[in-house]
Amino acid sequence: MAEPAEDKLRRLVAAENGLCSFVCLDSSGSPHVSIINAGVMDNPVTGETSVACVVRANARKARLLRSDPRAAVAFRHRWDWVAVHGTAQLIGLDDPAEGVTDIPELLREVFRSAGGTHEDWDEYDRVMAKERRLAIFVTLDHITSNTGTIS
């Protein structure tokens, strides 16, 4: 029996401390690719399991996603990989979301979901606020893997 998609996704996130490729589209439709750390957690607005990461509000990927929310994220460990295609939702001080009031706690949760730890959460919160960091949640609309389509 094939490994369930979310299980494989979580396993590969843990195997590489959330290191992954993140793809969104620029205004010409060309891919914009970056390497980030991401985790898996429920979107606080929809409750859907999503790939989540923290980025600067003025990061190119954030600016592009505000125009076109389509995104893909690929995780790998050795020769095992899984890719998620979905729609991104940005949540932060500059991108408010209904029902989300504690942005510092949300950013901590996303950071932890990607395997992050911090010795001084107050300092973490200060840096995140100063840099206008936000959370990106990518829905799990379509999941592919080296074992084929798994969702």
C-alpha positions as CSV (number, residue, x, y, z in Angstrom):
1,M,0.0,0.0,0.0
2,A,1.3,3.5,-0.9
3,E,2.3,5.9,1.8
4,P,-0.5,8.5,2.4
5,A,0.4,11.9,0.8
6,E,0.4,13.9,4.0
7,D,2.5,11.3,5.8
8,K,5.2,11.3,3.0
9,L,5.1,15.1,3.0
10,R,5.6,15.3,6.8
11,R,8.4,12.7,6.6
12,L,10.4,14.6,4.0
13,V,9.9,17.9,5.8
14,A,11.4,16.3,8.9
15,A,14.2,14.6,7.0
16,E,15.7,17.9,5.7
17,N,14.6,20.4,8.3
18,G,12.0,21.8,6.0
19,L,14.4,22.7,3.2
20,C,12.6,22.9,-0.1
21,S,12.2,24.6,-3.4
22,F,9.4,27.2,-3.6
23,V,8.0,28.2,-7.0
24,C,5.6,31.0,-7.9
25,L,5.0,32.9,-11.1
26,D,6.1,36.3,-12.2
27,S,4.0,38.7,-14.3
28,S,5.2,37.0,-17.6
29,G,4.2,33.6,-16.3
30,S,7.8,32.5,-15.8
31,P,8.7,30.6,-12.7
32,H,10.4,32.4,-9.8
33,V,12.2,29.7,-7.8
34,S,13.8,30.0,-4.3
35,I,15.0,27.8,-1.6
36,I,13.3,28.1,1.8
37,N,12.4,26.2,4.9
38,A,8.8,25.2,5.3
39,G,6.6,22.9,7.4
40,V,3.2,21.4,7.3
41,M,0.4,22.7,9.5
42,D,-3.2,23.7,9.4
43,N,-4.1,27.1,7.8
44,P,-5.6,29.1,10.7
45,V,-8.3,30.5,8.5
46,T,-9.5,27.5,6.6
47,G,-8.3,24.7,8.8
48,E,-6.8,22.9,5.8
49,T,-3.5,21.1,6.0
50,S,-1.0,23.3,4.2
51,V,2.6,23.9,3.5
52,A,3.6,26.9,5.6
53,C,6.6,29.2,5.6
54,V,7.7,32.6,6.9
55,V,9.0,35.3,4.6
56,R,9.6,39.1,4.5
57,A,6.5,41.0,3.5
58,N,8.6,42.7,0.7
59,A,10.2,39.5,-0.5
60,R,9.8,39.0,-4.2
61,K,7.8,35.7,-3.7
62,A,5.3,37.6,-1.4
63,R,4.9,40.4,-4.0
64,L,4.3,37.9,-6.8
65,L,1.9,35.8,-4.8
66,R,-0.3,38.9,-4.1
67,S,-0.8,39.1,-7.9
68,D,-1.0,35.4,-8.7
69,P,-1.4,33.0,-5.7
70,R,-0.5,29.8,-7.6
71,A,2.5,28.1,-6.0
72,A,4.4,24.8,-5.9
73,V,6.7,23.5,-3.2
74,A,9.1,20.5,-3.6
75,F,10.7,18.6,-0.7
76,R,13.4,15.9,-1.2
77,H,15.5,13.6,0.8
78,R,18.1,11.6,-1.1
79,W,16.2,10.4,-4.2
80,D,12.7,10.5,-2.5
81,W,10.7,13.6,-3.3
82,V,7.2,15.1,-3.1
83,A,5.8,18.3,-4.7
84,V,2.7,20.2,-3.7
85,H,0.8,22.4,-6.1
86,G,-1.8,24.8,-4.7
87,T,-3.0,28.3,-3.9
88,A,-1.1,30.5,-1.4
89,Q,-2.6,32.6,1.3
90,L,-0.5,35.4,2.9
91,I,-1.1,36.2,6.5
92,G,0.8,39.0,8.4
93,L,0.7,42.5,9.6
94,D,0.5,43.8,6.0
95,D,-1.8,40.9,4.9
96,P,-4.5,40.5,7.6
97,A,-6.7,37.5,7.6
98,E,-10.1,37.2,9.2
99,G,-9.9,35.6,12.6
100,V,-6.1,35.8,12.9
101,T,-5.2,38.2,15.6
102,D,-1.9,36.9,17.1
103,I,0.6,37.2,14.3
104,P,3.6,36.7,16.5
105,E,2.3,33.4,17.7
106,L,1.3,32.3,14.2
107,L,4.9,33.1,12.9
108,R,6.3,31.0,15.8
109,E,4.0,28.1,15.0
110,V,5.0,28.2,11.3
111,F,8.7,28.4,12.2
112,R,8.4,25.4,14.5
113,S,6.5,23.4,11.9
114,A,9.6,23.8,9.7
115,G,11.8,22.4,12.5
116,G,12.9,25.8,13.8
117,T,13.8,26.5,17.4
118,H,14.8,29.7,19.1
119,E,16.3,30.5,22.5
120,D,14.6,33.9,22.9
121,W,11.1,34.1,21.5
122,D,10.7,37.8,22.5
123,E,13.7,38.6,20.3
124,Y,12.3,36.4,17.5
125,D,9.1,38.4,17.7
126,R,10.9,41.7,17.6
127,V,12.9,40.7,14.5
128,M,9.8,39.3,12.7
129,A,7.9,42.6,13.4
130,K,10.8,44.8,12.3
131,E,11.2,42.8,9.1
132,R,7.4,42.8,8.5
133,R,7.5,39.0,8.2
134,L,4.4,37.1,7.2
135,A,3.2,33.5,6.9
136,I,2.5,31.8,3.6
137,F,0.1,28.8,3.5
138,V,0.0,26.7,0.3
139,T,-3.0,24.4,-0.1
140,L,-2.4,20.8,-0.9
141,D,-4.5,20.8,-4.1
142,H,-2.3,18.4,-6.0
143,I,0.5,16.3,-4.7
144,T,3.0,14.4,-6.9
145,S,5.9,12.2,-6.0
146,N,8.5,10.0,-7.5
147,T,6.0,7.2,-6.8
148,G,3.4,9.0,-9.0
149,T,0.4,11.2,-8.3
150,I,-0.6,10.6,-4.7
151,S,-3.5,13.0,-4.4
